Amino acid sequence: MPKGNYTTPEIFHDAPLETGEKFDFNFDDYAATIARLIASKKTKTPIALCVSGAWGSGKTTLLRRIKIMLDATPKLKSKKRKSEIEFLNTKENSAESFRQCRTVWFNAWKYSDEDELLVALIRRILQEMSQDSIVTKVFSKLLDPTYPRRDVVNTVLSWFKIKLPSVDVELNTGEPVPTQLSEKTAILDLFDDAFDRLSASWIHRRIDAKKINPNTGVLVVFIDDLDRCLPAKMVQVLEAVKLFLDKSGCVFVLGADTGIVQQAILKHYADAGVTGDSAKDYLDKIVQLRFELPPITESSMQDYLSREGAISTGWKDSWKSLVTGANVNPRSVKAFVNDINLQWSMLINLGQTDGVNRTDFNAWQLLMRTAPLNYVRHVRVRLSNSEQRYKYVLDSIKWAKGDNSLDDKFLDYQEDFRLRRVLQEINFGEDFTPLVLDAFLHLMAPPSPSVLRDKERFDARAATGERRLKVFLSHTSPDKPKVREIYQRLLKEKWIEPWLDEEKLLPGQDWDAEISNAVKNSDAVMVFMSKTSVSREGYLQKELKLALDYAEQLPEGDIFIIPVRLDDCEIPRRLTQWQWLDWREDARAYERLLASLKARAKSLELKLK
């Protein structure tokens, strides 16, 4: 395409939503419910709750929405500004029902490289507190009145040595500040007392506050991306939360897939004989309340795609298969749309969109992204030509939509319900042909109808198995008389299309390229061996290597390479895994050859004429 005519791909961003952005999928209602629960004076503390959901389901977005709502609670005391608190009902007596909340955000995965996540968690809480001048004043009063401000984080953390199971961790976060208190007071008691006073002063905005009064305020710690950590780190975070669960006024909100967390507990404590039930019990002792993000409905996802402009930019007729393929998961939907929009823009900028149906293109890309690896490899690699790929794809759609006669063919995918659902939603148009499918594979436009006619490749009969079995005859020149005789016999079989170089190659054609293409497009390769051929370097060895490379990609048991021994030569080691045909000594050699070729034709679902 000439410069100046390029298009720019349109993509979704995948970052969690921020303040002021539209929250979809009922997240505002979910957030308001949980925010009211946390801010309610009736909710006893300490408490830990978990927002659970699969990867990409929106846990981080929901946690941030809850945090935004709770961060507005200091306005409860202002009659003019309390309307800014989103979870309040109209005319609700907020002072009697709710308390103010101070929040801290801790991304567990971000700190997972640290030796002890308890230390990182405490540091993060102290860092948030230290932004408030009230806290620094309390800290100065605690230590030394002659210094108006202190390094709150480093000093408090220098007070204590944390002992965890089988690990002693001594923190050095900078220049530790020695104090008389650290020499005269029990370390953990000192930390507890200091932490209580600092957190109380921060929440209640009073320099003389000694402990959090949960009736008027709470500390809310959000722990996100817990399920992205390694098992040992997940357990460290949970143990850290346990240490805070005896402190009144503390609320922990975890964002994690509880199934993954339980697996991490199992793995971490495997030597201790922890079972599935034990892992669940362990988690239940820490997390008192869970909210499992419900599945997003297809209609909600359609509304979301419409609002974001995806449906009007190429997905109008494909949105349902898109949502199905992504398991109605917001992150997966965005990833699919972004990837396929990029591919489509590539086609546009290559000037290859002529004759391409966007809906068919979307459907094909979705299928290749949602299908299991074995299905994709079979379509892309194992099937040797476009007609076979086309028939296999259409048959898989028929099978998914209830054609029981194809059950044996797709037996490996009987339990793959995601694949079946996607195939059920796909409806390729009338323009979808074997050559269009081939073009999709190579990210190019299909040939024009005139080119297809000229090359005799656009033949609908091929898609229904009405073509001949392509058999390549690999041999050396000294064996040509015998091979030519076999070629003539095969040529008389109406269902076989044998390929012999002297018959198929035209003057001026590239020998290497044509033979390579012939081998790759064949359904079977007959390798003729003799004492002359096995000891001779040349095209036979190259052809054999091509055939062997392709044979490795075929399902086990498929007939592709047929070794044929013309004299009492030694079978090459590379061919010993296949049963050979002894043409000289076997009176039924030709009959047996036809039996093998018929078996190959049957596996390709070709109709024998």
TORNUDREN-59980 format. One record per residue (C-alpha): residue number from 1; residue in one letter; y, x, z. Coordinates in nm, 2 decimals, always signed. Each point is the difference from the previous one (the first is absolute). Example, Ala and Ser with C-alpha at 12.3 -4.5 7.8 and 13.67 -1.06 7.14 Angstrom:
<pts>
1,A,-0.45,+1.23,+0.78
2,S,+0.34,+0.14,-0.07
</pts>
This chain:
<pts>
1,M,+0.00,+0.00,+0.00
2,P,+0.35,+0.14,-0.09
3,K,+0.21,+0.11,+0.30
4,G,+0.23,-0.27,+0.12
5,N,-0.26,-0.28,-0.01
6,Y,-0.19,+0.08,+0.32
7,T,-0.07,-0.27,+0.26
8,T,+0.00,+0.05,+0.37
9,P,-0.30,-0.12,+0.21
10,E,+0.08,-0.27,+0.26
11,I,-0.18,+0.06,+0.33
12,F,-0.01,-0.14,+0.35
13,H,+0.09,+0.22,+0.30
14,D,-0.27,+0.02,+0.26
15,A,+0.21,+0.09,+0.31
16,P,+0.00,-0.24,+0.29
17,L,+0.29,-0.24,-0.02
18,E,+0.32,+0.07,+0.19
19,T,+0.28,-0.21,+0.16
20,G,+0.16,-0.24,-0.25
21,E,-0.30,-0.01,-0.24
22,K,-0.20,-0.31,-0.07
23,F,-0.32,-0.03,+0.20
24,D,-0.28,-0.18,-0.17
25,F,-0.34,-0.15,+0.09
26,N,+0.13,-0.18,+0.32
27,F,+0.08,+0.34,+0.16
28,D,+0.32,-0.14,+0.15
29,D,-0.19,-0.27,+0.18
30,Y,-0.27,+0.24,+0.12
31,A,+0.27,+0.24,+0.12
32,A,+0.19,-0.27,+0.18
33,T,-0.31,-0.12,+0.18
34,I,-0.09,+0.35,+0.13
35,A,+0.36,+0.09,+0.08
36,R,+0.03,-0.32,+0.21
37,L,-0.33,+0.09,+0.18
38,I,+0.12,+0.35,+0.08
39,A,+0.36,-0.10,+0.10
40,S,-0.12,-0.30,+0.21
41,K,+0.04,+0.04,+0.37
42,K,-0.33,-0.19,+0.05
43,T,-0.20,+0.28,-0.18
44,K,-0.13,+0.23,+0.28
45,T,+0.01,+0.38,-0.05
46,P,-0.13,+0.25,-0.06
47,I,-0.17,-0.13,-0.32
48,A,-0.13,+0.15,-0.32
49,L,-0.04,-0.21,-0.32
50,C,-0.12,+0.10,-0.34
51,V,+0.09,-0.12,-0.35
52,S,-0.31,+0.06,-0.20
53,G,-0.05,-0.01,-0.37
54,A,-0.15,+0.19,-0.30
55,W,+0.18,+0.28,-0.17
56,G,+0.30,-0.13,-0.19
57,S,+0.00,-0.34,+0.17
58,G,+0.36,+0.05,+0.15
59,K,-0.06,+0.11,+0.35
60,T,+0.29,+0.25,+0.00
61,T,+0.23,-0.26,-0.16
62,L,-0.08,-0.26,+0.27
63,L,+0.04,+0.25,+0.28
64,R,+0.34,+0.10,-0.13
65,R,+0.10,-0.36,-0.03
66,I,-0.10,-0.06,+0.37
67,K,+0.20,+0.31,+0.10
68,I,+0.31,-0.12,-0.18
69,M,-0.02,-0.33,+0.18
70,L,-0.05,+0.16,+0.34
71,D,+0.28,+0.25,-0.06
72,A,+0.24,-0.29,+0.00
73,T,-0.10,-0.12,+0.35
74,P,+0.29,+0.19,+0.18
75,K,+0.22,-0.27,-0.15
76,L,-0.17,-0.26,+0.22
77,K,+0.29,+0.05,+0.25
78,S,+0.26,-0.08,-0.26
79,K,+0.05,-0.37,-0.07
80,K,+0.18,+0.08,-0.33
81,R,-0.26,+0.24,-0.13
82,K,-0.33,-0.14,+0.12
83,S,-0.02,-0.20,-0.33
84,E,-0.08,+0.33,-0.16
85,I,-0.33,+0.01,+0.18
86,E,-0.23,-0.14,-0.27
87,F,-0.29,-0.12,+0.21
88,L,+0.21,-0.23,+0.22
89,N,+0.00,-0.38,-0.06
90,T,+0.32,-0.20,-0.03
91,K,+0.15,-0.08,+0.34
92,E,-0.28,+0.19,+0.18
93,N,+0.09,+0.12,+0.35
94,S,-0.06,+0.37,-0.08
95,A,+0.11,+0.14,+0.33
96,E,-0.27,-0.20,+0.19
97,S,-0.28,+0.06,-0.25
98,F,+0.04,+0.35,-0.14
99,R,+0.07,+0.36,+0.11
100,Q,+0.15,+0.29,-0.19
101,C,-0.23,+0.26,-0.16
102,R,+0.05,+0.37,-0.07
103,T,-0.22,+0.12,-0.29
104,V,-0.16,+0.33,-0.10
105,W,-0.17,+0.07,-0.33
106,F,-0.29,+0.25,+0.00
107,N,-0.19,+0.08,-0.32
108,A,-0.33,+0.14,+0.13
109,W,-0.10,+0.14,-0.34
110,K,+0.33,+0.20,-0.03
111,Y,-0.08,+0.18,+0.33
112,S,-0.38,+0.04,-0.06
113,D,+0.03,+0.37,-0.05
114,E,+0.11,+0.05,+0.36
115,D,-0.25,+0.12,+0.26
116,E,+0.05,-0.30,+0.23
117,L,+0.14,-0.33,-0.12
118,L,+0.09,-0.11,+0.36
119,V,+0.26,+0.28,+0.01
120,A,+0.13,-0.10,-0.34
121,L,+0.02,-0.37,+0.11
122,I,+0.19,+0.09,+0.32
123,R,+0.23,+0.22,-0.19
124,R,+0.08,-0.28,-0.25
125,I,+0.08,-0.24,+0.28
126,L,+0.22,+0.25,+0.18
127,Q,+0.18,+0.08,-0.33
128,E,+0.08,-0.36,-0.04
129,M,+0.13,-0.03,+0.35
130,S,+0.21,+0.31,-0.01
131,Q,+0.22,-0.15,-0.27
132,D,+0.15,-0.22,+0.28
133,S,+0.27,+0.16,+0.22
134,I,-0.13,-0.20,+0.30
135,V,-0.33,+0.18,-0.01
136,T,+0.16,+0.34,-0.02
137,K,+0.21,-0.08,+0.30
138,V,-0.30,-0.11,+0.20
139,F,-0.18,+0.31,-0.10
140,S,+0.29,+0.22,+0.11
141,K,+0.01,-0.18,+0.33
142,L,-0.38,+0.05,+0.04
143,L,+0.02,+0.38,-0.05
144,D,+0.34,+0.15,+0.05
145,P,+0.33,-0.18,+0.04
146,T,+0.20,+0.30,-0.11
147,Y,-0.13,-0.03,-0.36
148,P,+0.13,-0.32,-0.16
149,R,-0.26,+0.01,-0.28
150,R,-0.34,+0.14,-0.03
151,D,-0.27,+0.05,-0.27
152,V,-0.19,-0.31,+0.11
153,V,-0.30,+0.04,-0.22
154,N,-0.08,+0.36,+0.05
155,T,+0.07,+0.00,+0.37
156,V,-0.21,-0.31,+0.09
157,L,-0.29,+0.12,-0.21
158,S,+0.01,+0.35,+0.16
159,W,-0.08,-0.17,+0.33
160,F,-0.36,-0.08,-0.05
161,K,-0.33,+0.13,-0.13
162,I,-0.22,-0.27,-0.14
163,K,-0.37,+0.00,+0.06
164,L,-0.21,-0.19,-0.24
165,P,-0.38,-0.01,-0.02
166,S,-0.12,+0.36,-0.05
167,V,+0.34,+0.11,-0.11
168,D,+0.30,+0.15,+0.18
169,V,+0.32,-0.02,-0.20
170,E,+0.32,+0.17,+0.12
171,L,+0.30,-0.10,-0.20
172,N,+0.27,+0.22,-0.12
173,T,+0.26,-0.19,-0.19
174,G,+0.28,+0.25,+0.01
175,E,+0.14,+0.18,+0.30
176,P,-0.15,-0.16,+0.32
177,V,+0.26,-0.05,+0.27
178,P,-0.15,+0.09,+0.34
179,T,+0.09,-0.23,+0.29
180,Q,-0.06,-0.01,+0.37
181,L,-0.17,-0.34,-0.04
182,S,-0.26,+0.15,-0.23
183,E,-0.09,+0.25,+0.28
184,K,-0.02,-0.25,+0.29
185,T,-0.13,-0.32,-0.14
186,A,-0.34,-0.10,-0.15
187,I,+0.04,+0.04,-0.38
188,L,-0.11,-0.35,-0.11
189,D,+0.17,-0.18,+0.28
190,L,+0.32,+0.18,-0.09
191,F,-0.03,-0.10,-0.36
192,D,-0.08,-0.36,+0.10
193,D,+0.30,-0.02,+0.22
194,A,+0.24,+0.16,-0.25
195,F,-0.14,-0.21,-0.29
196,D,+0.04,-0.32,+0.20
197,R,+0.36,+0.08,+0.09
198,L,+0.10,+0.11,-0.35
199,S,-0.17,-0.31,-0.17
200,A,+0.15,-0.24,+0.26
201,S,+0.35,+0.14,-0.05
202,W,-0.04,-0.02,-0.38
203,I,-0.12,-0.36,+0.00
204,H,+0.22,-0.14,+0.27
205,R,+0.31,+0.22,-0.07
206,R,+0.04,+0.08,+0.37
207,I,+0.01,+0.35,+0.13
208,D,-0.16,-0.10,+0.33
209,A,-0.30,-0.18,-0.15
210,K,-0.33,+0.14,+0.13
211,K,-0.26,-0.21,-0.18
212,I,-0.01,-0.24,-0.29
213,N,+0.04,-0.36,+0.11
214,P,-0.21,-0.19,-0.26
215,N,+0.19,-0.32,+0.07
216,T,+0.31,+0.14,-0.16
217,G,-0.12,+0.26,-0.24
218,V,-0.30,+0.19,-0.14
219,L,-0.08,+0.32,-0.19
220,V,-0.18,-0.07,-0.33
221,V,-0.18,+0.28,-0.17
222,F,-0.11,-0.05,-0.36
223,I,-0.29,+0.22,-0.11
224,D,-0.05,-0.01,-0.37
225,D,-0.26,+0.15,-0.24
226,L,-0.25,+0.06,+0.28
227,D,-0.29,-0.06,-0.24
228,R,+0.11,+0.28,-0.23
229,C,-0.07,+0.26,+0.27
230,L,-0.33,+0.19,+0.04
231,P,-0.24,-0.16,+0.26
232,A,+0.09,+0.25,+0.27
233,K,+0.37,-0.06,-0.04
234,M,-0.05,-0.38,+0.01
235,V,-0.18,+0.03,+0.33
236,Q,+0.28,+0.23,+0.14
237,V,+0.26,-0.27,-0.08
238,L,-0.21,-0.27,+0.16
239,E,-0.04,+0.22,+0.31
240,A,+0.37,+0.05,+0.01
241,V,+0.06,-0.37,-0.01
242,K,-0.24,-0.05,+0.29
243,L,+0.22,+0.23,+0.22
244,F,+0.29,-0.23,-0.05
245,L,-0.19,-0.32,+0.07
246,D,+0.07,+0.02,+0.37
247,K,+0.37,+0.00,-0.06
248,S,+0.17,-0.33,+0.03
249,G,+0.25,-0.07,-0.27
250,C,-0.19,+0.19,-0.28
251,V,-0.12,-0.17,-0.32
252,F,-0.19,+0.17,-0.27
253,V,-0.03,-0.14,-0.35
254,L,-0.26,+0.18,-0.22
255,G,-0.04,-0.03,-0.37
256,A,-0.35,+0.08,-0.11
257,D,-0.32,-0.13,-0.16
258,T,-0.20,-0.07,+0.32
259,G,-0.33,+0.05,-0.20
260,I,+0.10,+0.36,-0.09
261,V,+0.11,+0.07,+0.36
262,Q,-0.33,-0.12,+0.14
263,Q,-0.18,+0.22,-0.25
264,A,+0.21,+0.29,+0.12
265,I,-0.10,-0.07,+0.36
266,L,-0.36,-0.01,-0.10
267,K,+0.02,+0.33,-0.18
268,H,+0.20,+0.17,+0.28
269,Y,-0.24,-0.10,+0.27
270,A,-0.32,+0.01,-0.20
271,D,-0.15,+0.27,+0.23
272,A,+0.06,-0.23,+0.30
273,G,-0.21,-0.28,-0.15
274,V,+0.28,-0.23,-0.07
275,T,-0.11,-0.30,-0.21
276,G,+0.19,-0.26,-0.20
277,D,+0.03,-0.24,+0.29
278,S,+0.11,+0.29,+0.23
279,A,+0.27,+0.10,-0.25
280,K,+0.13,-0.36,-0.01
281,D,+0.00,-0.01,+0.38
282,Y,+0.19,+0.32,+0.01
283,L,+0.27,-0.13,-0.24
284,D,+0.02,-0.34,+0.18
285,K,+0.08,+0.17,+0.33
286,I,+0.31,+0.16,-0.16
287,V,+0.11,-0.28,-0.25
288,Q,+0.03,-0.33,+0.17
289,L,+0.13,-0.19,-0.30
290,R,-0.07,+0.02,-0.37
291,F,+0.16,-0.16,-0.31
292,E,-0.21,+0.03,-0.31
293,L,+0.22,-0.02,-0.31
294,P,-0.14,-0.30,-0.19
295,P,-0.09,+0.03,-0.37
296,I,+0.29,-0.07,-0.23
297,T,-0.04,-0.31,-0.22
298,E,+0.00,+0.03,-0.38
299,S,+0.30,-0.24,-0.02
300,S,+0.20,+0.21,+0.24
301,M,-0.08,+0.31,-0.20
302,Q,+0.11,-0.18,-0.32
303,D,+0.33,-0.10,+0.16
304,Y,+0.05,+0.37,+0.10
305,L,-0.08,+0.13,-0.34
306,S,+0.23,-0.26,-0.16
307,R,+0.29,+0.09,+0.23
308,E,-0.05,+0.37,-0.06
309,G,+0.01,-0.05,-0.38
310,A,-0.36,+0.11,-0.06
311,I,-0.12,-0.32,-0.16
312,S,+0.29,-0.01,-0.25
313,T,-0.05,+0.36,-0.10
314,G,-0.35,-0.01,-0.14
315,W,-0.22,-0.17,+0.27
316,K,+0.07,-0.37,-0.07
317,D,-0.36,-0.06,-0.12
318,S,-0.17,+0.27,+0.21
319,W,+0.13,-0.05,+0.35
320,K,-0.31,-0.18,+0.13
321,S,-0.24,+0.27,-0.12
322,L,+0.25,+0.26,+0.15
323,V,+0.00,-0.17,+0.34
324,T,-0.38,-0.03,-0.01
325,G,-0.06,+0.36,-0.09
326,A,+0.23,+0.12,+0.27
327,N,-0.18,-0.22,+0.26
328,V,+0.34,-0.17,+0.06
329,N,+0.12,+0.32,+0.17
330,P,+0.37,+0.06,-0.04
331,R,-0.03,+0.38,-0.03
332,S,-0.28,-0.02,-0.25
333,V,+0.18,-0.26,-0.21
334,K,+0.31,+0.23,-0.01
335,A,-0.22,+0.30,-0.09
336,F,-0.18,-0.19,-0.28
337,V,+0.33,-0.13,-0.14
338,N,+0.16,+0.34,+0.01
339,D,-0.29,+0.18,-0.16
340,I,-0.05,-0.25,-0.28
341,N,+0.38,-0.03,-0.07
342,L,+0.01,+0.38,-0.03
343,Q,-0.29,-0.01,-0.25
344,W,+0.17,-0.27,-0.20
345,S,+0.32,+0.19,-0.01
346,M,-0.19,+0.30,-0.12
347,L,-0.13,-0.21,-0.29
348,I,+0.35,-0.12,-0.08
349,N,+0.14,+0.35,+0.00
350,L,-0.29,+0.12,-0.21
351,G,+0.07,-0.28,-0.25
352,Q,-0.35,-0.14,+0.05
353,T,+0.06,-0.36,+0.10
354,D,-0.02,-0.15,-0.34
355,G,-0.29,-0.25,-0.01
356,V,-0.07,+0.04,+0.38
357,N,-0.01,-0.32,+0.21
358,R,+0.16,+0.08,+0.33
359,T,-0.22,-0.25,+0.19
360,D,-0.32,+0.16,-0.14
361,F,+0.14,+0.35,+0.09
362,N,+0.07,-0.11,+0.36
363,A,-0.35,-0.15,+0.03
364,W,-0.17,+0.31,-0.13
365,Q,+0.20,+0.23,+0.23
366,L,-0.07,-0.22,+0.30
367,L,-0.38,+0.00,-0.08
368,M,-0.01,+0.38,-0.02
369,R,+0.19,+0.03,+0.33
370,T,-0.21,-0.25,+0.20
371,A,-0.35,+0.05,-0.14
372,P,-0.23,+0.24,+0.18
373,L,-0.03,+0.36,-0.13
374,N,-0.34,-0.06,-0.15
375,Y,+0.12,-0.29,-0.21
376,V,+0.31,+0.19,-0.12
377,R,-0.21,+0.31,-0.09
378,H,-0.25,-0.22,-0.19
379,V,+0.28,-0.16,-0.21
380,R,+0.20,+0.31,-0.05
381,V,-0.27,+0.27,-0.04
382,R,-0.35,-0.12,-0.02
383,L,+0.04,-0.26,-0.28
384,S,+0.03,+0.20,-0.32
385,N,+0.22,-0.22,-0.21
386,S,+0.27,-0.27,+0.01
387,E,-0.24,-0.28,-0.10
388,Q,-0.23,+0.07,+0.29
389,R,+0.29,+0.02,+0.25
390,Y,+0.14,-0.32,-0.13
391,K,-0.32,-0.19,+0.03
392,Y,-0.07,+0.14,+0.35
393,V,+0.34,-0.11,+0.12
394,L,-0.02,-0.35,-0.14
395,D,-0.36,-0.03,+0.13
396,S,+0.12,+0.10,+0.35
397,I,+0.27,-0.28,-0.02
398,K,-0.27,-0.25,-0.10
399,W,-0.22,+0.11,+0.28
400,A,+0.28,-0.03,+0.26
401,K,+0.07,-0.35,-0.13
402,G,-0.36,-0.12,+0.06
403,D,-0.22,+0.12,-0.30
404,N,-0.32,+0.06,+0.20
405,S,-0.18,+0.14,-0.30
406,L,+0.21,+0.32,+0.05
407,D,-0.10,+0.05,+0.37
408,D,-0.24,+0.28,-0.08
409,K,+0.25,+0.18,-0.20
410,F,+0.26,+0.00,+0.28
411,L,-0.24,+0.02,+0.29
412,D,+0.18,+0.30,+0.15
413,Y,+0.31,-0.22,+0.05
414,Q,-0.15,-0.31,+0.15
415,E,+0.16,+0.07,+0.34
416,D,+0.34,+0.13,-0.14
417,F,+0.19,-0.32,+0.06
418,R,+0.34,+0.15,-0.07
419,L,-0.12,+0.10,-0.35
420,R,-0.14,-0.34,-0.06
421,R,+0.32,-0.17,+0.11
422,V,+0.21,+0.22,-0.23
423,L,-0.23,-0.06,-0.30
424,Q,+0.01,-0.37,+0.07
425,E,+0.38,+0.01,-0.04
426,I,+0.01,+0.20,-0.32
427,N,+0.03,-0.18,-0.33
428,F,+0.06,+0.23,-0.29
429,G,+0.17,-0.15,-0.30
430,E,-0.11,-0.04,-0.36
431,D,+0.16,+0.33,-0.09
432,F,-0.22,+0.19,+0.24
433,T,-0.25,+0.19,-0.22
434,P,-0.22,+0.31,+0.03
435,L,+0.28,+0.21,-0.17
436,V,+0.26,-0.14,+0.23
437,L,-0.21,+0.09,+0.30
438,D,-0.04,+0.35,-0.14
439,A,+0.38,+0.02,-0.05
440,F,+0.05,-0.09,+0.37
441,L,-0.23,+0.28,+0.10
442,H,+0.20,+0.25,-0.19
443,L,+0.34,-0.15,+0.08
444,M,+0.09,-0.08,-0.36
445,A,+0.05,-0.29,-0.22
446,P,-0.30,-0.15,-0.19
447,P,-0.03,+0.08,-0.37
448,S,+0.15,-0.26,-0.23
449,P,-0.24,-0.26,-0.16
450,S,+0.02,+0.17,-0.34
451,V,-0.11,+0.33,+0.15
452,L,-0.28,-0.17,+0.18
453,R,-0.12,-0.16,-0.32
454,D,+0.02,+0.33,-0.19
455,K,-0.21,+0.17,+0.26
456,E,-0.24,-0.29,+0.04
457,R,+0.03,+0.03,+0.37
458,F,+0.14,-0.34,+0.08
459,D,-0.33,-0.18,-0.02
460,A,-0.05,-0.28,+0.25
461,R,-0.38,+0.02,-0.06
462,A,-0.01,+0.33,+0.20
463,A,+0.12,-0.18,+0.31
464,T,-0.30,-0.23,-0.01
465,G,-0.25,+0.27,-0.06
466,E,-0.03,-0.05,-0.37
467,R,+0.02,+0.37,-0.10
468,R,-0.26,+0.27,-0.07
469,L,-0.11,+0.26,+0.25
470,K,+0.17,+0.33,-0.07
471,V,-0.24,+0.29,+0.01
472,F,+0.11,+0.36,-0.05
473,L,-0.25,+0.25,-0.14
474,S,+0.06,+0.35,+0.14
475,H,-0.19,+0.28,-0.18
476,T,+0.03,+0.34,-0.17
477,S,+0.00,+0.07,-0.37
478,P,-0.36,+0.13,-0.02
479,D,-0.13,-0.33,+0.14
480,K,+0.21,-0.22,-0.23
481,P,-0.29,-0.10,-0.24
482,K,-0.20,-0.15,+0.28
483,V,+0.31,-0.15,+0.16
484,R,+0.11,-0.15,-0.33
485,E,-0.33,-0.17,-0.03
486,I,+0.04,-0.16,+0.34
487,Y,+0.36,-0.10,-0.08
488,Q,-0.13,-0.19,-0.31
489,R,-0.25,-0.19,+0.21
490,L,+0.26,-0.09,+0.26
491,L,+0.24,-0.11,-0.27
492,K,-0.25,-0.27,-0.11
493,E,+0.02,-0.15,+0.35
494,K,+0.28,-0.26,-0.03
495,W,+0.10,+0.03,+0.36
496,I,+0.04,+0.38,+0.00
497,E,+0.29,+0.20,-0.14
498,P,-0.11,+0.36,+0.00
499,W,+0.25,+0.29,-0.04
500,L,-0.09,+0.30,-0.20
501,D,+0.26,+0.26,-0.09
502,E,-0.08,+0.04,-0.37
503,E,+0.03,-0.38,-0.04
504,K,+0.30,-0.07,+0.22
505,L,+0.23,+0.30,-0.04
506,L,+0.25,-0.02,-0.28
507,P,+0.14,+0.30,-0.19
508,G,+0.31,+0.13,+0.18
509,Q,-0.07,-0.15,+0.34
510,D,+0.02,+0.21,+0.32
511,W,-0.37,+0.08,+0.07
512,D,+0.05,+0.06,+0.37
513,A,+0.22,-0.31,+0.06
514,E,-0.22,-0.24,-0.19
515,I,-0.33,+0.12,+0.16
516,S,+0.16,-0.02,+0.34
517,N,+0.12,-0.36,-0.06
518,A,-0.33,-0.10,-0.14
519,V,-0.19,+0.12,+0.31
520,K,+0.25,-0.17,+0.23
521,N,-0.02,-0.33,-0.19
522,S,-0.38,+0.00,-0.02
523,D,-0.22,-0.22,+0.20
524,A,-0.29,+0.25,+0.00
525,V,-0.04,+0.36,-0.11
526,M,-0.33,+0.13,-0.14
527,V,-0.03,+0.38,+0.05
528,F,-0.24,+0.16,-0.24
529,M,-0.17,+0.32,+0.13
530,S,-0.20,+0.27,-0.17
531,K,-0.07,+0.36,+0.05
532,T,+0.29,+0.08,-0.22
533,S,+0.25,-0.24,+0.16
534,V,-0.06,+0.09,+0.36
535,S,+0.06,+0.37,-0.06
536,R,+0.31,-0.05,-0.22
537,E,+0.36,-0.02,+0.09
538,G,+0.21,-0.25,-0.19
539,Y,+0.10,-0.36,-0.04
540,L,-0.32,-0.13,+0.17
541,Q,+0.10,+0.17,+0.32
542,K,+0.35,-0.14,-0.02
543,E,-0.13,-0.35,-0.07
544,L,-0.25,+0.03,+0.28
545,K,+0.28,+0.09,+0.25
546,L,+0.21,-0.30,-0.11
547,A,-0.30,-0.23,+0.04
548,L,-0.10,+0.15,+0.34
549,D,+0.36,-0.04,+0.13
550,Y,+0.00,-0.37,-0.10
551,A,-0.35,-0.06,+0.13
552,E,+0.11,+0.10,+0.35
553,Q,+0.25,-0.29,+0.01
554,L,-0.26,-0.26,-0.08
555,P,-0.18,-0.21,+0.26
556,E,-0.33,+0.14,+0.11
557,G,-0.29,-0.12,-0.22
558,D,+0.21,-0.06,-0.31
559,I,-0.15,+0.14,-0.32
560,F,+0.24,+0.22,-0.19
561,I,-0.15,+0.34,-0.08
562,I,-0.33,-0.01,-0.18
563,P,-0.16,+0.35,-0.05
564,V,-0.22,+0.02,-0.31
565,R,-0.24,+0.30,-0.03
566,L,-0.08,+0.09,-0.37
567,D,-0.24,+0.28,+0.08
568,D,-0.16,+0.17,+0.30
569,C,+0.33,+0.15,+0.12
570,E,+0.10,+0.04,+0.37
571,I,+0.22,-0.28,+0.12
572,P,+0.34,+0.13,+0.11
573,R,+0.06,-0.02,+0.37
574,R,+0.30,-0.23,-0.04
575,L,-0.22,-0.26,-0.16
576,T,-0.30,+0.01,+0.23
577,Q,+0.12,-0.29,+0.21
578,W,-0.06,-0.25,-0.29
579,Q,-0.33,-0.10,-0.14
580,W,-0.02,+0.15,-0.35
581,L,-0.17,-0.13,-0.32
582,D,-0.25,+0.22,-0.16
583,W,+0.05,-0.08,-0.37
584,R,-0.28,+0.22,-0.13
585,E,-0.29,-0.10,+0.23
586,D,+0.08,-0.36,+0.09
587,A,-0.13,-0.24,-0.27
588,R,+0.21,-0.28,+0.16
589,A,+0.31,+0.22,+0.02
590,Y,+0.22,-0.23,-0.22
591,E,-0.12,-0.31,+0.18
592,R,+0.08,+0.16,+0.33
593,L,+0.34,+0.11,-0.13
594,L,+0.09,-0.36,-0.10
595,A,-0.11,-0.12,+0.35
596,S,+0.25,+0.24,+0.16
597,L,+0.28,-0.10,-0.23
598,K,-0.07,-0.37,+0.06
599,A,+0.02,+0.06,+0.37
600,R,+0.33,+0.16,-0.05
601,A,+0.12,-0.28,-0.22
602,K,-0.10,-0.25,+0.27
603,S,+0.19,+0.18,+0.27
604,L,+0.31,-0.03,-0.22
605,E,-0.08,-0.36,-0.07
606,L,-0.01,+0.05,-0.37
607,K,-0.18,-0.26,-0.21
608,L,-0.28,+0.14,-0.22
609,K,+0.00,-0.13,-0.35
</pts>
